[in-house]
Amino acid sequence: MTSMDKFNKCAAEIFGLLYERFPIRTDIEIQSFPEYDDLENREIFFSTVDFLDSEGFIKCNDKVYGGYMGVVLTAKGFMVLNSTPKAINEKSTLGDEIKNVLKSGKDEGIKSVIREIVRLFVA
């Protein structure tokens, strides 16, 4: 799995969690994401959260050892995840599609949803 594939999967998992909990601020700890809690994948987890925060998809109150405190989708992040673009599925929001593709485990589906989220976010 490439680092881009790992980023897509990690971002999808974070978006899925925050969309489900919106608007409640959530603490995100690496131990809650066991596939990233090793030396090889730890950097992917922290770099993904830092990227999503710095680019305005999410807002983090604080970075602490092992995770982040008070994480929530930004208004724009929520609007994008709550949208129903025809390119993905006319009946589901992108937030719902994230859950579906994560359950399926198909890398191409995850990649497609993350690509659509980024496209809508920067549009």
N, C-alpha and C positions, 0 to 999 in steps of 0.2 A: 504494500500500500504506500503510495507517495505521500509526501507531506501535505500536498494539496488535498488529497482524499481524506487524510486525517483531519485537516482543518475543516473541510466540509462537514464531516460527521460530527466533530466536536461542536462546531457552530450550530448545527441542526439540533443537537442535544440541548445546548444552552438556550437557543430560541424556544424550543419546545417547552422546557421547564418554565421559562419566564412568561411565555404566552399563557400557559395554563394557570399560572399564579397571578397574572396581572390583575390589579395594579399593586399588589403586595410586594414590598421589597423582600428579596430573598438572599440568604447567605449561600454562596456557592463555594463548596469545599472540594478539593481534588479527590478526597477519599470517597466522595459520593459518585465519582466517575472512575471506577476501578481500572478501566482499560488505559487510563492516562496516568495512573499512580505508580509509575515505574520510571527509572532513569531515562529510558529511550523516549517515552511519550509525554513526560512531564512538561517539557518545553512547549510542546504543541498546545497543551491545555492552557498554560499561562499566556502564551503568545496569542492564542485565539481570543481569550477574554480581553486582553489588553487591546488588541486590534478592534474588537467590537465596541469597546469603550471609547477609544480614541477617535474612531470614525463616526460616533454618534448613534450607533444602533442601540446601545444600552448605556446605562449610567451606573457606575459603581461608587458607593460612598467611601470605601476604604479597601486597600489591599493589605492583607495580613498573611502571616505565615500559613501556607496551606490553602489559601483561597481569597475570597472577596466578600465583603460585608455590604449589605443593603443594595443589592443589584436589582435593577428594574429596567424594563424596556423604556426607551424614550417615546415621546408621543409619535414621532415619525416611525420608529421601529414598530410600535403597536399598529399604526395605520397600515403599514406594509403587510405585516403578518395577518391582519384582520381583513385584508383585501381578498377578492376572489377573481384572480386573473384567468382569462379564457385559455391562456397558454398552458396552464397546469390542469385545472379541473373547474368547470363552471359551477359546481355545487359545493365546493369546499373552500375554506379560507386557506391561505398559505400556512397558517399556524396548524390547521388540521392536517394539511398535507405533510407537514414535517413529521407528525406522529405516525402517519401511514407509511411513509418511506422508511422511517427508522424501524418500524415493526417488520417491514419486508426485508430490511438489511441490504437492499440493492444500492450499490455505490452510485450507479448512474442516476437513479431516482433522487438520491440525496444531493448529488451534484446539480441536477436540474432545478431542484427547489431552491438551493442556495444561490444559484445563478440568477433565478427570477427575483429573489429577495434583494440581491445587490442591484440588479437592473432597476427595479422599482424604487429603491432607496435613492439612487443617484439621479433618477429621472427628474 
